[in-house]
Amino acid sequence: MGATDTKENFFDRLNNGDRQGAVELMDEKAEMRVHVRDGSRTLRGVAQVGGWFLRADEGLKMVPGEVRETGNTYEADLLVLRPGAASQHIDATFRIEAGKITSINFSPR
């Protein structure tokens, strides 16, 4: 499965409420960096990275807009929707290796 197939599968599962299925597309050693204001936090391992998605607000949806694919890297403008909260656009970069998500980077637009 290529980067585009993996990411489409990830978003389909996540947006249809199958969070566990989305997490199963992550490598055991996945890393995720989330930028907030002037700082960032790095999560390591599928337990931490996957847990971020599993603990997210019920109804979380991430809709990719403009997508740039460069081999095993998938970059997208994501529209993040959460019930009861304002929508948000973020820049996201996903690295895919052997059909598994190995790293994610979220930063504000």
N, C-alpha and C positions, 0 to 999 in steps of 0.2 A: 504494500500500500504506500503510495507516494505522499508527499507533504499535503497536497491539496485534498486528496481523498481522506487522509487522517483528520485534517482540520474540519472538513465538511461533516464527517462522521461525528467528531467531537461536538460541534455546534448543534447538529441534529439531536444528539442524545441529551445534551445539556438543556436545550430549549424545549424539549419534549418532556422534561422532568426526570429523565434517567441520568441523574447525577453520578450514580455509581458506575454506570456504563461509560460515561465520559471519563471518569477517573481511571478506568481500566485501560484507557488509551495512553496513559502516562508511563514512562520508564520508572523503575524503582528508585533511581537516583535523580529524578527530575528536580530542577531548581526553578524557583519563581521569584522574580524581583518586582515588588510593587512600590512605585514612587508616589509619595503623598507629601504635598507641600514642598518643603525644602529637604526632605529626607527620603530614605527608602528602607525597605525591609526585605531581606532575602529569606525565603523558606527553602528548606532542603529535604529531599526525600518525598516519596509519594504520600506518606502519612501526613506531612505538613502541607504540601502543595495540594494534594487531593482533598485534604480536610478543609482547606480554604473554600473550595467549591461546595463541599458537602454541608458546611455550616452556613453558607450564604443564605440570604433571605429567600423564603419560599417564593417561587415565581420568577426568580432571576432569569433573565434572558440576555444573551449577547448576540447581537446581529452584526456580522461583518459587512462593512460598506466597501470602500475602495480597498482592493487587495493587491499586494505586490508579492509575487512569488519568485524567489531566487534560489532554485534548487531545493535544498532541504530547509530553507528559511521561509516562513510565511509571515508577512507583515500586513496588518489591516487596521483600518479605522473602525473601531468597534462602537456600536451604539449599545449602551448598557441600560437595561430596563429593570426596575425593581418596583413592585407594587408599593404605592404610598410615598415614593421618592421621585425627585426630579430625574429625568433621563440624563445621561452623561455620555460624552464622546471621549474615548481614550485611544491612545496609540498602543497597539499590541504587536509583539513579535513572538513567534513560536518557532522553535527549532525542532525538527522531526528527524529521527534517525531510526532506520529499520522499522518504520511504521509506528513508532512510539514517540510521544512528546517528551523531549529531554530538557527543554527550558522554555520559560515564558517570561516576558518582560511587559509590564503594564505601566504606562506613564500618561499623565494628563495631557490633553491637547492644549 
